[in-house]
Amino acid sequence: MSDLLPRSTFLKIPVIAAPPDDVVSHIIDIASESPSTGHRVHLLAGHSVVMAHEEPAFLELLTSDGLVIPDGRWLELLTRKAPVPLRQLRGHDLLQQVCDQGCGRKLRHYFFVSSDRVGDALVHAVTARYPGIEVVGVSAYPYGELSESERSAVAKAVVESRADVVWMGISSPRQDKESVWLSSQTKTTVVCVGAALEFEAGVQRSAPLWVQRSGFEWFYRLLREPRRLLRRYTAGSWAFVWLVLRDRLTRRSS
């Protein structure tokens, strides 16, 4: 799937190293096709890097067939002097550009959100911002481990909607794991964007541009949701720093 785009390896994970515009165009292209198999798009930030190194199954998922995009600002900052530097493409920016540019290609969108409240607000937002967008479905994704009957119902809803691209706006790594079977069964392009759907719906406020560029968007989100994100962005940040330092020390000694 990602053979047309250059890649670089970040802490054992193959990540797309292409200009954001090229990545957006590529995703629109593959979503517009009629593939015999589905496609998966994953977003990689510091937190997901840490989780991948804590969960071998998640690391295997990210290193298997799929498109891994550098969502975190620090992935770009830390690879600026690398032979193949990474270029950040935030999940919210990816969502907006595919929704906007996809109108001309008649892309059909299906959104899986965290709650019906988010779904209602999201449909209102995207239909107002992107005239001509084709929203063919929006559902609150079921909680917990899905039974076979629940999986069948989810896949049936997507197939019957004739969606081209499915947006997963639930927590990571759950959305990434769910995308494996969902893309395979529905033959669609499944994009795991997490909180980007809540940003677009206006349920959560996105960080100001200067905060995004500084690399401290995670701190902005922590201040807004301290209870939910405290452990992720404190212990997780130190774990990310340790992984980066260990990797660099290993490279120097080898």
C-alpha contacts under 8 A as a table, 3 or more apart, distances in Angstrom:
res1	aa1	res2	aa2	distance
1	M	4	L	7.59
1	M	39	H	7.21
1	M	65	D	7.25
1	M	66	G	6.65
1	M	67	L	7.05
2	S	5	L	5.48
2	S	6	P	7.87
2	S	16	I	7.73
2	S	66	G	7.19
2	S	67	L	5.93
3	D	6	P	7.35
5	L	16	I	6.61
5	L	17	A	7.30
5	L	18	A	6.32
5	L	23	V	7.66
6	P	16	I	5.97
6	P	17	A	5.39
6	P	18	A	5.98
7	R	14	P	6.26
7	R	15	V	5.35
7	R	16	I	4.33
7	R	17	A	4.82
7	R	18	A	7.48
7	R	84	V	7.74
8	S	14	P	5.64
8	S	15	V	5.34
8	S	16	I	6.34
8	S	17	A	5.91
8	S	84	V	6.12
8	S	85	P	7.45
8	S	86	L	7.33
9	T	12	K	5.74
9	T	13	I	5.25
9	T	14	P	4.37
9	T	15	V	5.81
10	F	13	I	5.15
10	F	14	P	6.38
10	F	15	V	6.68
10	F	75	L	7.94
11	L	49	V	7.77
11	L	243	L	7.70
11	L	244	V	7.46
11	L	247	D	7.08
13	I	59	L	7.45
13	I	62	L	6.65
13	I	63	T	5.78
14	P	62	L	7.71
14	P	63	T	6.19
14	P	68	V	7.02
15	V	67	L	7.49
15	V	68	V	5.06
15	V	69	I	5.86
15	V	70	P	6.59
15	V	86	L	7.75
16	I	67	L	7.02
16	I	68	V	5.96
16	I	69	I	5.47
16	I	70	P	7.02
16	I	86	L	7.19
17	A	69	I	7.99
17	A	70	P	7.98
17	A	84	V	6.75
17	A	85	P	6.36
17	A	86	L	4.65
17	A	87	R	6.05
18	A	22	D	6.47
18	A	23	V	6.55
18	A	86	L	7.09
18	A	87	R	6.42
19	P	22	D	5.41
19	P	23	V	6.57
19	P	87	R	6.18
20	P	23	V	5.05
20	P	24	V	6.23
20	P	87	R	6.82
20	P	88	Q	7.27
20	P	89	L	5.79
21	D	24	V	5.18
21	D	25	S	6.20
22	D	25	S	5.13
22	D	26	H	6.08
23	V	26	H	5.07
23	V	27	I	6.25
24	V	27	I	5.24
24	V	28	I	6.28
24	V	94	L	6.63
24	V	97	Q	6.97
24	V	98	V	6.37
25	S	28	I	5.16
25	S	29	D	6.10
26	H	29	D	5.01
26	H	30	I	6.27
27	I	30	I	5.32
27	I	31	A	6.03
27	I	98	V	7.86
28	I	31	A	5.13
28	I	32	S	6.05
28	I	98	V	6.58
28	I	102	G	6.52
28	I	107	L	7.97
29	D	32	S	5.19
29	D	33	E	6.58
30	I	33	E	5.29
30	I	35	P	7.96
30	I	39	H	7.90
30	I	189	T	7.36
31	A	34	S	7.84
31	A	107	L	7.57
31	A	164	D	5.38
31	A	165	V	5.83
31	A	188	T	6.92
31	A	189	T	5.53
32	S	105	R	7.29
32	S	107	L	6.65
32	S	164	D	6.47
35	P	38	G	6.49
35	P	187	K	6.43
35	P	188	T	7.71
36	S	187	K	6.47
37	T	183	S	7.55
37	T	184	S	5.96
37	T	187	K	4.98
37	T	188	T	7.60
38	G	183	S	4.55
38	G	184	S	5.02
38	G	185	Q	7.58
38	G	186	T	6.83
38	G	187	K	3.87
38	G	188	T	4.71
38	G	189	T	5.65
38	G	190	V	7.70
39	H	66	G	6.57
39	H	183	S	5.89
39	H	184	S	7.64
39	H	187	K	7.32
39	H	188	T	6.26
39	H	189	T	4.49
39	H	190	V	6.19
40	R	65	D	7.83
40	R	66	G	4.99
40	R	67	L	6.16
40	R	179	S	6.52
40	R	180	V	7.06
40	R	183	S	6.56
40	R	189	T	5.77
40	R	190	V	5.01
40	R	191	V	6.08
40	R	192	C	7.93
41	V	66	G	5.95
41	V	67	L	4.69
41	V	68	V	6.00
41	V	69	I	7.40
41	V	189	T	7.44
41	V	190	V	6.17
41	V	191	V	4.62
41	V	192	C	6.12
42	H	62	L	7.65
42	H	66	G	7.31
42	H	67	L	6.05
42	H	68	V	4.77
42	H	69	I	6.16
42	H	176	D	6.61
42	H	191	V	6.39
42	H	192	C	5.38
42	H	193	V	7.48
43	L	68	V	5.75
43	L	69	I	4.91
43	L	70	P	6.10
43	L	71	D	5.35
43	L	91	G	6.86
43	L	192	C	6.65
43	L	193	V	6.69
44	L	47	H	7.97
44	L	48	S	5.81
44	L	49	V	6.68
44	L	68	V	6.47
44	L	69	I	5.85
44	L	70	P	5.02
44	L	71	D	5.16
44	L	72	G	6.36
45	A	48	S	5.43
45	A	49	V	6.24
45	A	70	P	6.47
45	A	71	D	5.32
45	A	72	G	4.04
45	A	73	R	7.60
45	A	74	W	7.76
45	A	75	L	7.10
46	G	49	V	5.09
46	G	50	V	6.37
46	G	72	G	6.32
46	G	74	W	7.35
46	G	75	L	7.56
46	G	236	G	7.82
46	G	237	S	7.22
46	G	240	F	6.04
47	H	50	V	5.24
47	H	51	M	6.32
47	H	232	R	7.00
47	H	233	Y	7.56
47	H	236	G	6.03
47	H	237	S	7.26
47	H	240	F	7.28
48	S	51	M	4.93
48	S	52	A	6.03
48	S	172	S	7.43
48	S	173	P	7.37
49	V	52	A	5.14
49	V	53	H	6.50
49	V	240	F	7.24
50	V	53	H	5.25
50	V	54	E	6.29
50	V	236	G	6.70
50	V	239	A	6.49
50	V	240	F	5.79
50	V	243	L	7.80
51	M	54	E	4.95
51	M	55	E	5.93
51	M	58	F	7.37
51	M	173	P	7.85
52	A	55	E	5.20
52	A	56	P	6.41
52	A	57	A	7.71
52	A	58	F	5.12
52	A	59	L	4.37
52	A	62	L	7.86
53	H	56	P	6.42
53	H	59	L	6.38
55	E	58	F	5.38
55	E	59	L	6.45
56	P	59	L	5.03
56	P	60	E	6.13
57	A	60	E	5.06
57	A	61	L	6.23
58	F	61	L	4.95
58	F	62	L	6.33
58	F	173	P	7.32
58	F	177	K	7.71
59	L	62	L	5.21
59	L	63	T	6.24
60	E	63	T	5.13
60	E	64	S	6.09
61	L	64	S	5.26
61	L	65	D	7.81
61	L	177	K	7.62
62	L	65	D	7.70
62	L	66	G	7.04
62	L	68	V	6.96
63	T	66	G	7.68
69	I	88	Q	7.71
69	I	89	L	6.87
70	P	73	R	7.76
70	P	75	L	6.41
70	P	76	E	7.47
70	P	86	L	6.80
70	P	87	R	6.65
70	P	88	Q	5.11
70	P	89	L	6.02
70	P	90	R	7.56
71	D	75	L	7.80
71	D	88	Q	5.43
71	D	89	L	5.12
71	D	90	R	4.57
71	D	91	G	6.24
72	G	75	L	5.63
72	G	76	E	7.38
72	G	88	Q	6.38
72	G	89	L	7.80
72	G	90	R	6.98
72	G	215	G	7.83
73	R	76	E	5.46
73	R	77	L	6.44
73	R	88	Q	5.87
73	R	212	Q	7.32
73	R	213	R	7.00
73	R	214	S	7.87
73	R	215	G	5.14
74	W	77	L	4.83
74	W	78	L	5.82
74	W	215	G	5.94
75	L	78	L	5.42
75	L	79	T	6.34
75	L	86	L	6.61
75	L	87	R	7.95
75	L	88	Q	7.22
76	E	79	T	5.38
76	E	80	R	6.16
76	E	85	P	6.81
76	E	86	L	4.97
76	E	87	R	5.45
76	E	88	Q	5.72
77	L	80	R	5.54
78	L	81	K	7.77
79	T	82	A	4.98
79	T	84	V	7.69
79	T	85	P	4.93
79	T	86	L	6.11
80	R	85	P	5.25
80	R	86	L	7.23
81	K	85	P	6.73
82	A	85	P	5.19
89	L	93	D	6.67
89	L	94	L	6.54
90	R	93	D	5.21
90	R	94	L	6.18
91	G	94	L	5.03
91	G	95	L	6.13
91	G	193	V	5.27
91	G	194	G	7.76
91	G	196	A	5.78
92	H	95	L	5.07
92	H	96	Q	6.22
92	H	193	V	7.34
92	H	196	A	4.56
92	H	197	L	7.35
92	H	199	F	7.15
92	H	200	E	7.17
93	D	96	Q	5.17
93	D	97	Q	6.13
94	L	97	Q	5.30
94	L	98	V	6.09
95	L	98	V	5.39
95	L	99	C	6.05
95	L	193	V	7.76
95	L	196	A	7.33
96	Q	99	C	5.20
96	Q	100	D	6.03
97	Q	100	D	5.05
97	Q	101	Q	5.85
97	Q	102	G	7.84
98	V	101	Q	5.29
98	V	102	G	5.27
99	C	102	G	5.21
99	C	103	C	6.56
99	C	126	V	7.93
99	C	130	Y	6.90
99	C	133	I	6.88
100	D	103	C	5.81
100	D	130	Y	5.77
100	D	133	I	7.66
101	Q	104	G	6.03
101	Q	105	R	7.42
102	G	105	R	5.06
102	G	106	K	6.12
102	G	107	L	5.21
102	G	133	I	7.59
103	C	106	K	5.03
103	C	107	L	6.12
103	C	130	Y	7.54
103	C	131	P	7.81
103	C	132	G	5.89
103	C	133	I	5.23
103	C	134	E	7.45
104	G	107	L	7.80
106	K	133	I	7.39
106	K	134	E	6.95
107	L	133	I	7.51
107	L	134	E	6.56
107	L	163	A	7.76
107	L	164	D	6.04
107	L	165	V	7.32
108	R	133	I	7.60
108	R	134	E	5.00
108	R	135	V	5.95
108	R	136	V	6.12
108	R	162	R	7.24
108	R	163	A	4.83
108	R	164	D	5.11
108	R	165	V	6.47
109	H	134	E	6.14
109	H	135	V	4.85
109	H	136	V	5.76
109	H	137	G	6.93
109	H	163	A	5.52
109	H	164	D	6.22
109	H	165	V	5.24
109	H	166	V	6.00
109	H	167	W	7.49
110	Y	135	V	6.17
110	Y	136	V	5.65
110	Y	137	G	4.58
110	Y	138	V	5.67
110	Y	158	V	7.15
110	Y	161	S	7.89
110	Y	163	A	5.93
110	Y	164	D	7.89
110	Y	165	V	6.39
110	Y	166	V	4.76
110	Y	167	W	6.20
111	F	119	G	7.71
111	F	137	G	6.22
111	F	138	V	4.58
111	F	139	S	6.43
111	F	166	V	5.89
111	F	167	W	4.83
111	F	168	M	6.43
111	F	169	G	7.49
112	F	119	G	7.92
112	F	138	V	5.82
112	F	139	S	5.07
112	F	140	A	5.67
112	F	141	Y	5.52
112	F	166	V	7.41
112	F	167	W	5.97
112	F	168	M	5.03
112	F	169	G	5.82
112	F	170	I	7.52
113	V	116	D	7.39
113	V	118	V	6.50
113	V	119	G	6.00
113	V	138	V	7.31
113	V	139	S	6.13
113	V	140	A	4.83
113	V	141	Y	5.94
113	V	168	M	6.62
113	V	169	G	4.87
113	V	170	I	6.14
113	V	197	L	7.13
114	S	118	V	6.76
114	S	119	G	7.89
114	S	140	A	5.35
114	S	141	Y	6.16
114	S	169	G	6.45
114	S	170	I	5.55
115	S	118	V	5.36
115	S	119	G	6.39
115	S	139	S	7.78
115	S	140	A	4.80
115	S	141	Y	7.48
116	D	119	G	4.85
116	D	120	D	6.18
116	D	139	S	6.92
116	D	140	A	5.55
117	R	120	D	5.39
117	R	121	A	6.39
118	V	121	A	5.25
118	V	122	L	5.93
118	V	197	L	7.91
118	V	198	E	6.42
118	V	201	A	6.48
118	V	203	V	6.72
119	G	122	L	5.05
119	G	123	V	6.22
119	G	138	V	6.14
119	G	139	S	6.70
119	G	140	A	7.05
119	G	201	A	7.81
120	D	123	V	5.47
120	D	124	H	6.41
121	A	124	H	5.22
121	A	125	A	6.15
121	A	201	A	5.10
121	A	202	G	7.24
121	A	203	V	7.60
122	L	125	A	5.03
122	L	126	V	6.13
122	L	197	L	6.97
122	L	198	E	7.41
122	L	200	E	6.50
122	L	201	A	4.06
122	L	202	G	7.66
123	V	126	V	5.45
123	V	127	T	6.04
123	V	135	V	7.56
123	V	138	V	7.79
123	V	201	A	7.62
124	H	127	T	5.57
124	H	128	A	6.25
124	H	201	A	7.76
125	A	128	A	5.30
125	A	129	R	6.16
125	A	200	E	6.94
125	A	201	A	5.71
125	A	202	G	7.85
126	V	129	R	5.06
126	V	130	Y	5.69
126	V	133	I	7.52
126	V	200	E	7.61
126	V	201	A	7.77
127	T	130	Y	5.53
127	T	131	P	6.04
127	T	132	G	7.50
127	T	133	I	6.35
128	A	131	P	6.39
130	Y	133	I	5.65
135	V	138	V	7.72
136	V	161	S	5.67
136	V	162	R	7.56
136	V	163	A	6.47
137	G	158	V	7.56
137	G	161	S	6.59
137	G	163	A	7.93
141	Y	170	I	7.64
142	P	146	L	7.24
142	P	150	E	7.99
143	Y	146	L	7.55
146	L	149	S	7.93
146	L	150	E	5.65
146	L	151	R	6.10
147	S	150	E	5.11
147	S	151	R	6.21
148	E	151	R	5.07
148	E	152	S	6.13
149	S	152	S	5.04
149	S	153	A	6.21
150	E	153	A	5.06
150	E	154	V	6.18
151	R	154	V	5.14
151	R	155	A	6.10
152	S	155	A	5.20
152	S	156	K	5.91
153	A	156	K	5.07
153	A	157	A	6.18
154	V	157	A	5.30
154	V	158	V	6.52
155	A	158	V	5.23
155	A	159	V	6.14
155	A	182	L	6.53
155	A	185	Q	6.66
155	A	186	T	6.03
156	K	159	V	5.14
156	K	160	E	5.94
156	K	186	T	8.00
157	A	160	E	5.34
157	A	161	S	6.15
158	V	161	S	5.17
158	V	162	R	6.56
158	V	163	A	6.20
158	V	186	T	6.73
159	V	162	R	5.28
159	V	163	A	6.82
159	V	186	T	5.72
160	E	163	A	7.99
163	A	166	V	6.85
163	A	188	T	7.10
164	D	188	T	5.58
164	D	189	T	6.47
165	V	188	T	5.86
165	V	189	T	4.81
165	V	190	V	5.87
165	V	191	V	7.29
166	V	188	T	6.88
166	V	189	T	6.11
166	V	190	V	4.64
166	V	191	V	6.13
167	W	190	V	5.94
167	W	191	V	4.98
167	W	192	C	6.10
167	W	193	V	6.78
168	M	175	Q	6.15
168	M	179	S	7.88
168	M	190	V	7.03
168	M	191	V	6.01
168	M	192	C	4.71
168	M	193	V	5.93
168	M	194	G	6.44
169	G	175	Q	7.33
169	G	192	C	6.49
169	G	193	V	5.51
169	G	194	G	4.03
169	G	195	A	5.95
169	G	196	A	6.94
169	G	197	L	5.72
169	G	198	E	7.73
170	I	174	R	7.30
170	I	175	Q	5.73
170	I	192	C	7.98
170	I	193	V	7.82
170	I	194	G	5.00
170	I	195	A	7.10
171	S	174	R	5.80
171	S	175	Q	5.93
171	S	194	G	5.67
171	S	195	A	7.75
172	S	175	Q	5.34
172	S	176	D	6.28
172	S	194	G	6.84
173	P	176	D	5.17
173	P	177	K	6.27
174	R	177	K	5.17
174	R	178	E	6.11
175	Q	178	E	5.09
175	Q	179	S	6.07
175	Q	192	C	6.06
175	Q	194	G	7.60
176	D	179	S	5.17
176	D	180	V	6.97
176	D	192	C	6.20
177	K	180	V	5.67
177	K	181	W	7.80
178	E	181	W	6.03
178	E	182	L	6.20
179	S	182	L	4.94
179	S	183	S	5.65
179	S	190	V	6.07
179	S	191	V	7.81
179	S	192	C	7.48
180	V	183	S	5.69
180	V	184	S	6.38
181	W	184	S	5.09
181	W	185	Q	6.05
182	L	185	Q	5.32
182	L	186	T	5.97
182	L	190	V	7.58
183	S	186	T	5.37
183	S	187	K	5.38
183	S	188	T	5.31
183	S	189	T	6.24
183	S	190	V	5.81
184	S	187	K	5.46
184	S	188	T	7.60
193	V	196	A	5.58
193	V	197	L	7.12
194	G	197	L	6.71
195	A	198	E	5.17
195	A	199	F	6.33
196	A	199	F	4.97
196	A	200	E	6.14
197	L	200	E	5.08
197	L	201	A	6.04
198	E	201	A	4.95
198	E	202	G	6.08
198	E	203	V	5.18
198	E	204	Q	5.51
199	F	202	G	5.15
199	F	203	V	6.15
199	F	204	Q	4.98
199	F	205	R	5.81
199	F	206	S	5.77
200	E	203	V	7.75
201	A	204	Q	7.61
202	G	205	R	6.37
207	A	211	V	6.15
207	A	212	Q	6.31
207	A	217	E	6.12
207	A	220	Y	6.45
207	A	221	R	7.45
208	P	211	V	5.36
208	P	212	Q	6.42
209	L	212	Q	5.03
209	L	213	R	6.26
210	W	213	R	5.18
210	W	214	S	6.16
211	V	214	S	5.10
211	V	215	G	6.68
211	V	216	F	5.83
211	V	217	E	5.57
211	V	220	Y	7.59
212	Q	215	G	5.66
212	Q	216	F	6.35
212	Q	217	E	5.03
213	R	216	F	7.74
214	S	217	E	7.57
215	G	218	W	7.68
216	F	219	F	5.26
216	F	220	Y	6.64
217	E	220	Y	5.02
217	E	221	R	6.31
218	W	221	R	5.17
218	W	222	L	6.13
218	W	233	Y	6.89
219	F	222	L	4.87
219	F	223	L	6.25
219	F	233	Y	7.55
220	Y	223	L	5.31
220	Y	224	R	6.53
221	R	224	R	5.08
221	R	225	E	6.06
221	R	226	P	7.90
221	R	229	L	7.73
222	L	225	E	5.15
222	L	226	P	4.95
222	L	229	L	5.62
222	L	230	L	6.35
222	L	233	Y	6.97
223	L	226	P	5.55
225	E	228	R	5.74
225	E	229	L	5.97
225	E	230	L	7.84
226	P	229	L	5.31
226	P	230	L	5.10
227	R	230	L	5.73
228	R	231	R	7.66
229	L	232	R	5.18
229	L	233	Y	6.00
230	L	233	Y	5.52
230	L	234	T	6.00
231	R	234	T	5.38
231	R	235	A	5.68
231	R	236	G	6.89
232	R	235	A	6.14
232	R	236	G	4.95
232	R	237	S	7.46
233	Y	236	G	5.09
233	Y	237	S	5.37
234	T	237	S	5.27
234	T	238	W	6.52
235	A	238	W	5.34
235	A	239	A	6.18
236	G	239	A	5.03
236	G	240	F	6.15
237	S	240	F	5.07
237	S	241	V	6.28
238	W	241	V	5.09
238	W	242	W	6.19
239	A	242	W	5.08
239	A	243	L	6.23
240	F	243	L	5.14
240	F	244	V	6.30
241	V	244	V	5.22
241	V	245	L	6.16
242	W	245	L	5.12
242	W	246	R	5.93
243	L	246	R	5.19
243	L	247	D	6.09
244	V	247	D	5.18
244	V	248	R	6.29
245	L	248	R	5.17
245	L	249	L	6.12
246	R	249	L	5.15
246	R	250	T	6.08
247	D	250	T	5.13
247	D	251	R	6.23
248	R	251	R	5.06
248	R	252	R	6.25
249	L	252	R	5.18
249	L	253	S	6.24
250	T	253	S	5.27
250	T	254	S	6.17
251	R	254	S	5.31
